[in-house]
Amino acid sequence: MSDINHDHATLKLGYIDRRFIWWVIISLFFMRVFFIFQMPYTDTTEARYAEIARKMVETNDWITPQFDYGVPFWGKPPLHTWVSAAGMKIFGVNHFGGRIFIFLCCLGLLRILYRWVREQRGGDYALAGTLVLASSVLFIASSAMVMTDLIMTLGTSLAMVGYWKAMKRASGFKFWGYMFFVGLAIGLLAKGPLAVVIAAISIGGWVIATNRWKATWQNLPWVSGSILMLFLTLPWYIAAEVKTPGFLEYFIIGEHIERFLKSGWQGDLYGSGHAKARGTIWLYWLLMMLPWTPFFLITLPRIGSIIKTMKLQSDGWALYLFCWAIAPLLFFTMATNIIATYVISGVPACAFLIIEAWSISRQNKMMGDQGLGKFYRWTALSSVVILAAGCYLFCFQNPIAMPKTQKWLAERIFEIQPAKEAHIYSWKKRCYSLEFYTNGQVQVLNNTAELVTILNSPHRDFISIRAGYLNKLPKEMSDNFEIIDTFGLYSLLYEKSNTNHIITDAK
């Protein structure tokens, strides 16, 4: 490997290195496609969003996502649900249908980023950074997962790329100026105002540091672009509020202010607050960038020299990546209700920032070229090995590999009774994966009185129950049900055939 020294760091890979990177990327691609088909929807996040998408297809209500039949889901805008529901509408209510368009969005995002970085720093630099991004744990997990984060990241990344290309006034810069606002619109429909805030922090930090206020105002179509953004987003927001009044108050105040400022926020209509210590987002970043986190950390002893070199870049490239990468971390530092996926909007910039730091280190002879090259190869290879191990587990040890799903439990139910005849219940906890795999046939039993009601019905019932509840079953359940199978964290109870159906003494 050798570097070419210009005003900025570039990267020149050898033939073997390029072949190796392409081999890893292609391997990751095929294994991720395997998971699209094989990985079941797991509780709670992906199964919940998959079930919301399934209900959208079933009810044909494309304005308001439904948390349960007749219960609106106000937690997120519907773009990610539209994407998954469209796949289910076309390809069927299954894993492929729910995930395929999200995966295609991921591939589109990788293509946008690769072409952009190749224009700025060359093909080898872009290829190396694309590998880091495609193999990082959070990105590869989100790349075909039914949830909001990948779609929002597509929007924020399109906005960041559009802003940069508009600022550089390259060929087609007017088009990219409008793409900046289209990206914001995608973010608004995927996650809400948070997407605009993250982009504003990223770009605002870079503009302040480089004093590009005037150029920012002159090079983007602020008036017509804003009109375009509102044209793409406002119709749904208005329609959602008209159809289910109260949506805007809950979504803007609750989900975007109180959720992040109130520890253990109790206003969540669809779950519970994820109370975490302030600053936890930085720990999440270290974990979610694996296996590449050590690759970044080894540059820290030379961070002063690296930053000095970055400041000398006339185009502000490295600083732009830095502001983009750190924006979600800064925003969520003081937040107390967070989950690990909140770092994802900065992950694309992190991936290329790692290559930038590496290139600068090698260019300035701060690190040995051979050692870094080996470390890069072994790190990339580790992601392939981990995914391959996952593929093996799914092929031969399904319930062990994925204990937080009720896919196999649902299949066992339908082996015993036809789907239309099965009466299925969940004990004290709603399980979205069971709802999805039974087409919404599940009801939750919250207490013994409700249990007695179903015992007095003329048919035999199924109850799904977490293993932790088995040692404290009410007498009515232990006397009248038997365990017929266990899958991961869940056991399946089936009503005994000799139940007399005249129980009346529930406490």
C-alpha positions in Angstrom: 0.0 0.0 0.0 1.2 3.6 -0.6 -0.3 7.0 -0.2 -0.3 10.0 -2.6 0.5 13.2 -0.8 -1.8 16.2 -1.7 -3.6 18.9 0.2 -5.6 16.1 1.7 -4.9 12.5 2.6 -5.7 9.9 -0.1 -5.4 6.2 -0.2 -3.9 3.9 -2.8 -4.6 0.2 -2.4 -2.8 -2.7 -4.0 -4.5 -5.2 -6.3 -4.7 -7.9 -3.7 -6.2 -5.5 -1.1 -8.9 -4.4 -3.5 -9.8 -8.0 -4.3 -9.8 -8.8 -0.6 -12.2 -5.9 0.2 -14.5 -6.8 -2.6 -14.5 -10.4 -1.4 -15.5 -9.3 2.1 -18.2 -7.0 0.9 -19.7 -9.6 -1.4 -19.6 -12.2 1.4 -21.3 -9.8 3.7 -24.0 -9.1 1.1 -24.9 -12.8 0.6 -24.9 -13.5 4.3 -27.1 -10.5 5.0 -29.5 -11.7 2.3 -29.5 -15.1 4.0 -30.6 -13.4 7.2 -33.4 -11.5 5.4 -35.0 -14.9 4.7 -34.0 -16.8 7.8 -33.9 -14.5 10.8 -37.3 -14.4 12.5 -38.8 -11.1 13.7 -37.7 -10.8 17.4 -39.3 -9.0 20.3 -39.7 -6.3 20.9 -38.6 -3.7 18.3 -38.5 -5.4 14.9 -41.5 -7.6 15.6 -43.5 -4.6 16.8 -42.8 -2.6 13.6 -43.3 -5.7 11.4 -46.7 -6.3 13.0 -47.6 -2.6 12.5 -46.7 -3.0 8.8 -48.8 -6.2 8.6 -51.8 -4.4 10.1 -51.4 -1.6 7.6 -51.6 -4.1 4.8 -54.5 -5.9 6.4 -56.6 -2.8 7.2 -55.5 -0.9 4.1 -55.1 2.2 6.3 -52.0 3.9 4.9 -52.4 7.2 6.9 -52.2 6.1 10.5 -50.0 3.1 11.5 -51.8 1.0 14.1 -50.3 -0.2 17.4 -53.2 -2.5 17.8 -56.5 -2.8 15.9 -58.1 0.6 16.2 -55.2 2.0 18.3 -53.1 4.6 16.4 -49.3 4.4 16.7 -48.2 7.9 17.2 -44.6 7.1 18.2 -43.1 7.5 14.7 -44.0 8.8 11.3 -45.0 6.1 8.7 -42.2 6.1 6.1 -40.5 3.0 7.4 -43.9 1.3 7.8 -44.8 2.3 4.3 -41.6 0.8 3.0 -42.2 -2.5 4.9 -45.9 -2.6 4.2 -45.3 -2.1 0.4 -43.0 -5.1 0.4 -45.6 -7.2 2.2 -48.2 -6.0 -0.2 -46.1 -7.0 -3.2 -44.2 -10.1 -2.0 -46.5 -11.4 0.8 -46.6 -11.0 4.6 -43.3 -12.7 5.3 -39.6 -11.9 6.2 -38.7 -11.1 2.6 -41.6 -8.8 2.0 -41.1 -6.8 5.3 -37.3 -6.4 4.8 -36.5 -6.3 1.1 -37.2 -2.6 0.4 -35.3 -1.6 3.6 -32.4 -3.6 2.3 -32.6 -1.9 -1.1 -32.6 1.5 0.7 -29.4 0.3 2.4 -27.8 -0.6 -0.9 -28.9 2.8 -2.3 -27.3 4.6 0.7 -24.0 2.7 0.2 -24.0 3.6 -3.5 -24.7 7.3 -2.8 -21.9 7.4 -0.2 -19.4 5.5 -2.3 -19.9 7.7 -5.4 -19.6 10.8 -3.3 -16.5 9.8 -1.5 -14.9 8.5 -4.7 -15.4 12.0 -6.2 -13.7 13.6 -3.2 -10.9 11.2 -2.3 -10.6 8.5 -5.0 -12.0 5.0 -5.5 -9.7 3.1 -3.1 -10.5 5.5 -0.2 -14.2 5.1 -0.9 -13.9 1.3 -1.2 -12.1 1.0 2.2 -14.6 3.3 3.9 -17.5 1.4 2.4 -16.2 -1.8 3.8 -15.9 -0.3 7.3 -19.5 1.0 7.1 -21.0 -2.2 5.6 -19.4 -4.4 8.3 -19.9 -2.3 11.4 -22.2 -4.1 13.8 -25.0 -1.5 13.9 -25.1 -0.8 10.2 -25.2 -4.4 9.2 -27.8 -5.2 11.8 -30.0 -2.3 10.6 -29.4 -2.8 6.9 -32.5 -5.1 6.6 -34.3 -4.7 9.9 -37.9 -3.5 10.1 -37.4 -0.3 12.1 -37.0 3.5 11.6 -33.2 4.0 11.8 -31.9 2.9 8.5 -34.5 5.0 6.6 -33.8 8.0 8.7 -30.0 7.6 8.1 -30.7 7.4 4.3 -32.4 10.8 4.7 -29.8 12.5 6.8 -27.0 11.1 4.7 -28.7 12.3 1.5 -29.0 15.8 3.1 -25.3 15.8 4.1 -24.1 14.7 0.7 -26.5 17.2 -1.0 -25.3 20.0 1.1 -21.6 19.3 0.4 -22.0 19.0 -3.3 -24.1 22.1 -3.4 -21.4 24.0 -1.5 -18.7 22.8 -3.9 -20.7 24.0 -6.9 -19.8 20.8 -8.8 -21.6 19.6 -11.8 -25.3 19.4 -11.0 -24.9 21.3 -7.8 -28.4 22.8 -8.1 -29.9 19.4 -8.2 -28.0 18.4 -5.1 -29.1 21.5 -3.4 -32.7 20.2 -3.7 -31.5 16.7 -2.7 -30.5 18.3 0.6 -34.2 19.2 1.3 -35.4 15.9 -0.1 -33.1 14.2 2.4 -34.6 16.3 5.3 -38.1 15.3 4.1 -37.2 11.6 4.2 -35.9 12.1 7.7 -39.1 14.0 8.8 -41.3 11.1 7.5 -39.0 8.4 8.9 -38.2 9.8 12.4 -39.6 13.3 12.7 -37.9 16.6 13.5 -35.0 14.8 15.1 -33.6 14.2 11.6 -33.5 17.9 10.9 -31.9 18.6 14.3 -29.1 16.1 13.6 -28.4 17.6 10.2 -28.5 21.1 11.6 -26.0 20.2 14.3 -23.7 18.6 11.8 -23.7 21.3 9.2 -23.9 24.1 11.8 -20.7 22.9 13.5 -18.9 22.8 10.2 -20.1 26.2 9.1 -19.1 27.8 12.4 -15.6 26.1 12.3 -14.9 27.1 8.7 -16.8 30.4 8.5 -18.8 29.4 5.5 -22.0 31.3 6.4 -22.2 33.3 3.2 -21.5 30.4 0.9 -24.2 28.3 2.7 -26.8 31.0 2.1 -25.8 31.5 -1.5 -25.4 27.9 -2.7 -28.6 26.3 -1.5 -32.2 27.0 -2.7 -33.5 27.8 0.8 -36.9 29.2 -0.2 -37.8 26.8 -3.0 -36.1 23.9 -1.3 -38.0 24.5 1.9 -41.3 24.6 0.0 -40.4 21.3 -1.6 -39.6 19.8 1.8 -42.9 21.0 3.2 -44.8 19.8 0.1 -43.4 16.3 0.7 -44.1 16.2 4.4 -46.9 18.4 5.6 -49.8 16.5 3.8 -49.2 13.5 6.0 -48.7 15.4 9.2 -52.0 17.3 8.6 -53.9 14.1 7.6 -52.6 12.2 10.6 -53.8 14.9 13.0 -57.2 15.2 11.3 -57.7 11.5 11.4 -56.5 11.0 15.0 -56.5 14.3 16.9 -53.8 14.6 19.6 -51.1 13.1 17.4 -49.1 16.3 17.0 -49.0 17.1 20.7 -47.9 13.7 21.7 -45.4 13.3 18.9 -43.8 16.7 19.1 -43.9 17.3 22.9 -43.8 13.8 24.2 -41.6 11.9 21.8 -39.2 14.8 21.0 -38.8 16.7 24.3 -40.0 14.8 27.3 -38.6 11.4 26.1 -35.1 12.8 26.2 -35.3 15.1 29.2 -37.2 13.0 31.7 -35.4 9.9 33.0 -37.7 6.9 32.8 -40.3 8.9 31.0 -43.7 7.6 31.9 -45.6 9.2 29.0 -44.7 6.5 26.5 -48.0 5.1 25.1 -46.3 2.1 23.5 -43.8 0.7 26.1 -41.6 2.2 28.8 -38.8 4.7 28.9 -35.3 3.5 28.4 -33.7 5.2 31.5 -30.0 5.5 31.1 -27.2 7.5 32.7 -26.4 10.7 30.8 -23.5 10.1 28.4 -24.4 6.5 27.8 -24.6 7.3 24.1 -20.8 7.4 23.9 -20.6 3.9 25.2 -23.2 2.8 22.7 -21.0 4.4 19.9 -18.0 2.3 21.0 -20.1 -0.9 20.9 -22.0 -0.1 17.7 -18.8 0.6 15.7 -17.4 -2.8 16.4 -15.3 -4.5 15.1 -13.8 -1.2 14.0 -13.7 0.6 17.3 -10.1 -0.6 18.1 -9.0 0.6 14.7 -10.1 4.1 15.6 -8.7 3.9 19.1 -5.2 3.1 18.0 -5.0 6.5 16.4 -5.7 8.3 19.7 -2.1 8.6 20.8 -1.4 10.6 17.6 -4.8 12.4 17.7 -3.1 15.9 18.1 -1.0 15.5 14.9 -4.0 14.0 13.0 -6.3 16.9 14.0 -3.5 19.4 13.1 -3.3 17.9 9.6 -7.1 17.9 9.3 -7.3 21.6 10.0 -4.9 22.3 7.2 -7.2 20.8 4.6 -8.6 23.7 2.5 -11.8 21.9 1.6 -12.7 21.1 5.3 -13.4 17.4 4.4 -12.2 15.7 7.6 -13.8 18.4 9.7 -17.1 17.8 7.9 -17.0 14.1 8.6 -16.1 14.8 12.2 -19.1 17.2 12.7 -21.4 14.7 11.0 -20.1 11.8 13.1 -20.3 13.5 16.4 -23.7 15.3 16.0 -25.9 12.5 17.3 -23.5 11.9 20.2 -23.6 15.5 21.3 -27.4 15.7 20.9 -28.0 12.5 23.0 -25.3 13.1 25.6 -27.7 14.6 28.1 -30.6 12.4 27.1 -31.8 9.9 29.6 -34.1 7.8 27.4 -32.0 6.3 24.7 -31.2 3.1 22.9 -28.1 2.0 21.0 -29.5 2.6 17.5 -29.6 6.3 18.2 -26.0 6.6 17.1 -26.7 5.3 13.6 -27.1 8.7 11.8 -23.4 9.4 12.4 -22.1 5.9 11.6 -21.5 6.7 7.8 -19.3 9.6 8.7 -17.5 7.6 11.4 -16.6 4.9 8.8 -14.9 7.3 6.4 -13.4 9.3 9.3 -11.6 6.1 10.3 -10.1 5.8 6.8 -9.2 9.5 6.9 -7.4 9.2 10.2 -5.6 6.0 9.0 -4.6 7.7 5.7 -3.2 10.7 7.6 -1.3 8.5 10.0 0.3 6.6 7.2 1.0 9.6 5.1 2.8 11.3 8.0 4.6 8.1 8.9 3.0 8.0 12.3 2.3 4.3 12.0 3.8 1.3 10.2 2.1 0.6 7.0 2.4 -3.2 7.2 1.0 -3.5 10.7 -2.1 -1.3 9.8 -2.8 -3.2 6.7 -2.8 -6.5 8.5 -5.0 -5.1 11.3 -7.5 -3.8 8.7 -7.7 -7.2 7.0 -8.1 -9.1 10.2 -10.8 -6.7 11.4 -12.7 -7.0 8.2 -12.4 -10.7 8.2 -13.7 -11.0 11.7 -17.1 -9.5 10.7 -17.4 -12.2 8.0 -16.6 -15.0 10.5 -19.1 -13.7 13.0 -21.9 -13.5 10.4 -20.9 -17.0 9.1 -21.3 -18.3 12.7 -24.7 -16.7 12.9 -25.7 -18.3 9.6 -24.7 -21.7 11.0 -26.7 -21.2 14.2 -29.8 -20.2 12.2 -29.5 -23.3 10.0 -29.0 -25.8 12.8 -29.9 -24.3 16.1 -32.7 -21.9 15.4 -34.4 -21.5 18.9 -31.0 -21.3 20.6 -29.8 -18.6 18.2 -32.8 -16.4 18.5 -34.6 -17.0 21.9 -36.6 -13.8 21.8 -39.0 -14.8 19.1 -42.2 -16.9 19.0 -42.0 -17.9 15.4 -41.4 -21.6 16.1 -44.0 -21.5 18.9 -46.6 -20.2 16.4 -45.6 -22.9 13.9 -46.1 -25.6 16.6 -49.6 -24.2 17.3 -50.6 -24.5 13.7 -49.3 -28.1 13.6 -51.9 -28.9 16.3 -54.8 -26.9 15.1 -55.6 -25.1 11.8 -54.9 -21.4 11.9 -58.6 -20.5 11.6 -59.6 -22.7 14.6 -56.7 -21.8 17.0 -57.5 -19.7 20.1 -54.2 -18.2 21.2 -53.4 -16.2 24.3 -50.3 -14.6 25.8 -49.9 -14.6 29.6 -49.4 -11.0 31.1 -47.1 -9.8 28.3 -47.9 -8.8 24.8 -45.5 -10.5 22.3 -45.5 -8.9 18.9 -43.7 -11.7 17.2 -46.5 -14.1 18.2 -49.0 -11.6 16.8 -47.2 -11.4 13.5 -46.8 -15.1 13.0 -50.4 -15.7 13.9 -51.8 -12.8 11.8 -53.0 -10.9 14.9 -54.9 -13.7 16.5 -53.3 -13.3 20.0 -55.0 -11.8 23.1 -53.3 -11.0 26.3 -54.5 -12.5 29.6 -53.7 -10.1 32.4 -55.2 -12.0 35.4 -56.8 -15.1 36.7 -60.3 -13.9 36.1 -59.6 -13.5 32.4 -58.1 -17.0 32.5 -61.2 -18.5 34.0 -63.3 -16.9 31.2 -61.4 -18.7 28.5 -61.5 -22.0 30.5 -65.3 -21.7 30.4 -65.3 -21.5 26.6 -66.1 -24.7 24.6 -62.8 -24.9 22.8 -59.2 -25.8 23.8 -56.9 -22.9 24.1 -53.2 -22.2 23.7 -51.2 -19.9 26.1 -47.7 -18.6 25.4 -45.8 -17.9 28.5 -42.3 -16.7 29.3 -40.2 -19.4 31.1 -39.8 -17.1 34.1 -43.5 -17.4 34.9 -43.7 -21.2 34.9 -42.8 -21.5 38.6 -45.6 -19.2 39.7 -48.6 -20.3 37.6 -52.0 -19.8 39.1 -53.7 -23.0 40.1 -56.4 -22.6 37.4 -53.6 -22.7 34.8 -51.5 -25.5 36.2 -54.5 -27.7 36.7 -56.0 -27.2 33.3 -53.0 -26.7 31.0 -49.9 -28.8 30.1 -46.6 -27.7 28.6 -46.3 -29.2 25.2 -43.1 -27.4 24.0 -40.5 -24.8 24.8 -38.8 -22.5 22.3 -36.1 -20.2 23.5 -37.5 -18.0 26.3 -41.1 -19.1 25.7 -43.2 -22.2 26.6 -46.4 -23.2 24.9 -49.3 -24.4 27.1 -52.3 -26.3 25.7 -55.5 -26.8 27.5 -56.1 -30.4 28.6 -58.9 -32.3 26.8 -60.7 -33.2 30.0 -61.2 -29.6 31.2 -64.8 -29.4 32.5 -65.4 -25.7 31.6 -67.4 -24.8 34.7 -64.8 -23.0 36.8 -66.4 -20.1 38.7 -64.3 -19.6 41.8 -61.5 -17.4 40.5 -60.0 -15.0 43.0 
